[in-house]
């Protein structure tokens, strides 16, 4: 604990020292004791107030200097932050420029791929047209096969016509035979009827003869001959009936064949009509209808055949060329399909890249917003820095010491910490001063009480301490109890507060 003691330097000059564990010499103590108490107290208070004011001014200057130091340190940090933001903005601008260049390149690539895709589509359309022409060639070949089938059908039609004529002639012959057989049947039926009549007559005669046993042998012979004749007639009639039945069955079969032949003839006539119409259309298609009208219908087939042969000769080479062209187009189409698939894959990759670029662009737009905010903040900081620089110039003009100490920020920080420690020391000094003033006030109060008790009110300041002590020694047995009571009262908190407050308010 520091001890505050008055030290006499010259006569009439007293200063206050903060001694760390020091003690006063005998001469200093005797000199101090020779001074009156009130004079000593006033001198101590006046010098303490002067020292306290100077020290308070010093502390205020230190605090102001520390505040200015911290302010400039914060401004330096802000300027560093501004430089960092400027660097970040420059980096972001470079990245935005590079992304824009990449985006332009990707757009050009997409446009080029779209143009290539259009060319491939046109090539595919031309390939489709070539395939259509090949399909038309296939249709021509199919038409030729149809014509060949038509020729075979015409041959079959002519053969069926010949068969129909033969069937008609055969049916007419069969009709004649049927008529003859019917006449024979009618004659045989008449003969059968006559034979039956004869048989009835014969039976009657036989019955009569059986009744009359006296008939002659000639009559029996005649009856036997008649019976044989009847049997032969019956056999011939049965044979004729069987032949008639057979002829009827064959006639029915021929009639059915005739009906089928008529139906086939009608179908052939209908197909002939279609064939003629087809020949007319074919002649119109082959552009030989005018020549066919001059030559007639009979020469139309030869004309069409010659025209077809001519077209076949022309189309043979065209077919060979078309086959080679088809093969080459198929190869080209296959290669184009492969290229189209690769282009599609490339386009998908480019779309993915474009989406990534758009996402990056959106991120960069947000970064651009942050950059704009950073620009605004940088402008604000620039203005603030300019204002602070103006204030700094004013502070440099007003105070040269901070200007010299700005180049040594670390030393200023150490000085700030030292100022803080000194401020704490000042607070401790204030507390010690308060205790000192309280002790001085208590001492004066005790001095006045003792003087009043001894009846030395007017002479108390002129008398030295040892005379007062002698008076106290004479009156010690009487005032012992009084001193104890007064000491108890002085040590109480209320008395201390009453004695401290007036003395503290005056010097502060």
PEPETA-V850108 format. One record per backbone hydrogen bond with DSSP energy under -0.5 kcal/mol. NH is the residue of the N-H (numbers start at 1). CO is the residue of the C=O. Records with the same first field share a line. If there is no record, write none. Layout:
# PEPETA-V850108
NH = CO + CO
This chain:
# PEPETA-V850108
3 = 19
4 = 2
5 = 3 + 17
7 = 15
9 = 7 + 13
10 = 13
13 = 10
15 = 7
17 = 5
19 = 3 + 17
21 = 1 + 19
29 = 25
30 = 26
31 = 27
32 = 28
33 = 29
34 = 30
35 = 31 + 32
40 = 36
41 = 37
42 = 38
43 = 39
44 = 40
45 = 41
46 = 42
47 = 43
48 = 44
49 = 45
50 = 46
51 = 47
52 = 48
53 = 49
54 = 50
55 = 51
56 = 52
57 = 53
58 = 54
59 = 55
60 = 56
61 = 57
62 = 58
63 = 59
64 = 60
65 = 61
66 = 62
67 = 63
68 = 64
69 = 65
70 = 66
71 = 67
72 = 68
73 = 69
74 = 70
75 = 71
76 = 72
77 = 73
78 = 74
79 = 75
80 = 76
81 = 77
82 = 78
83 = 79
84 = 80
85 = 81
86 = 82
87 = 83
88 = 84
89 = 85
90 = 86
91 = 87
92 = 88
93 = 89
94 = 90
95 = 91
96 = 92
97 = 93
98 = 94
99 = 95
100 = 96
101 = 97
102 = 98
103 = 99
104 = 100
105 = 101
106 = 102
107 = 103
108 = 104
109 = 105
110 = 106
111 = 107
112 = 108
113 = 109
114 = 110
115 = 111
116 = 112
117 = 113
118 = 114
119 = 115
120 = 116
121 = 117
122 = 118
123 = 119
124 = 120
125 = 121
126 = 122
127 = 123
128 = 124
129 = 125
130 = 126
131 = 127
132 = 128
133 = 129
134 = 130
135 = 131
136 = 132
137 = 133
138 = 134
139 = 135
140 = 136
141 = 137
142 = 138
143 = 139
144 = 140
145 = 141
146 = 142
147 = 143
148 = 144
149 = 145
150 = 146
151 = 147
152 = 148
153 = 149
154 = 150
155 = 151
156 = 152
157 = 153
158 = 154
159 = 155
160 = 156
161 = 157
162 = 158
163 = 159
164 = 160
165 = 161
166 = 162
167 = 163
168 = 164
169 = 165
170 = 166
171 = 167
172 = 168
173 = 169
174 = 170
175 = 171
176 = 172
177 = 173
178 = 174
179 = 175
180 = 176
181 = 177
182 = 178
183 = 179
184 = 180
185 = 181
186 = 182
187 = 183
188 = 184
189 = 185
190 = 186
191 = 187
192 = 188
193 = 189
194 = 190
195 = 191
196 = 192
197 = 193
198 = 194
199 = 195
200 = 196
201 = 197
202 = 198
203 = 199
204 = 200
205 = 201
206 = 202
207 = 203
208 = 204
209 = 205
210 = 206
211 = 207
212 = 208
213 = 211
215 = 212
220 = 216
221 = 217
222 = 218
223 = 219
224 = 220
225 = 221
226 = 222
227 = 223
228 = 224
229 = 225
230 = 226
231 = 227
232 = 228
233 = 229
234 = 230
235 = 231
236 = 232
237 = 233
238 = 234
239 = 235
240 = 236
241 = 237
242 = 238
243 = 239
244 = 240
245 = 241
246 = 242
247 = 243
248 = 244
249 = 245
250 = 246
251 = 247
252 = 248
253 = 249
254 = 250
255 = 251
256 = 252
257 = 253
258 = 254
259 = 255
260 = 256
261 = 257
262 = 258
263 = 259
264 = 260
265 = 261
266 = 262
267 = 263
268 = 264
269 = 265
270 = 266
271 = 267
272 = 268
273 = 269
274 = 270
275 = 271
276 = 272
277 = 273
278 = 274
279 = 275
280 = 276
281 = 277
282 = 278
283 = 279
284 = 280
285 = 281
286 = 282
287 = 284
288 = 283
289 = 283
292 = 288
293 = 289
294 = 290
295 = 291
296 = 292
300 = 297
301 = 297
303 = 299
304 = 300
305 = 301
306 = 302
307 = 303
308 = 304
309 = 305
310 = 306
311 = 307
312 = 308
313 = 309
314 = 310
315 = 311
316 = 312
317 = 313
318 = 314
319 = 315
320 = 316
321 = 317
322 = 318
323 = 319
324 = 320
325 = 321
326 = 322
327 = 323
328 = 324
329 = 325
330 = 326
331 = 327
332 = 328
333 = 329
334 = 330
335 = 331
336 = 332
337 = 333
338 = 334
339 = 335
340 = 336
341 = 337
342 = 338
343 = 339
344 = 340
345 = 341
346 = 342
347 = 343
348 = 344
349 = 345
350 = 346
351 = 347
352 = 348
353 = 349
354 = 350
355 = 351
356 = 352
357 = 353
358 = 354
359 = 355
360 = 356
361 = 357
362 = 358
363 = 359
364 = 360
365 = 361
366 = 362
367 = 363
368 = 364
369 = 365
370 = 366
371 = 367
372 = 368
373 = 369
374 = 370
375 = 371
376 = 372
377 = 373
378 = 374
379 = 375
380 = 376
381 = 377
382 = 378
383 = 379
384 = 380
385 = 381
386 = 382
387 = 383
388 = 384
389 = 385
390 = 386
391 = 387
392 = 388
393 = 389
394 = 390
395 = 391
396 = 392
397 = 393
398 = 394
399 = 395
403 = 399
404 = 400
405 = 401
406 = 402
407 = 403
408 = 405
412 = 408
413 = 409
414 = 410
415 = 411
416 = 412
417 = 413
418 = 414
419 = 415
420 = 416
421 = 417
422 = 418
423 = 419
424 = 420
425 = 421
426 = 422
427 = 423
428 = 424
429 = 425
430 = 426
431 = 427
432 = 428
433 = 429
434 = 430
435 = 431
436 = 432
437 = 433
438 = 434
439 = 435
440 = 436
441 = 437
442 = 438
443 = 439
444 = 440
445 = 441
446 = 442
447 = 443
448 = 444
449 = 445
450 = 446
451 = 447
452 = 448
453 = 449
454 = 450
455 = 451 + 452
456 = 451
460 = 456
463 = 459
468 = 464
469 = 465
470 = 466
471 = 467
472 = 468
473 = 469
474 = 470
475 = 471
476 = 473
479 = 475
480 = 476
483 = 479
484 = 480
485 = 481
486 = 482
487 = 483
488 = 484
489 = 485
490 = 486
491 = 487
492 = 488 + 489
496 = 492
497 = 493
498 = 494
499 = 495
500 = 496
501 = 497
502 = 498
503 = 499
504 = 500
505 = 501
506 = 502
507 = 503
508 = 504
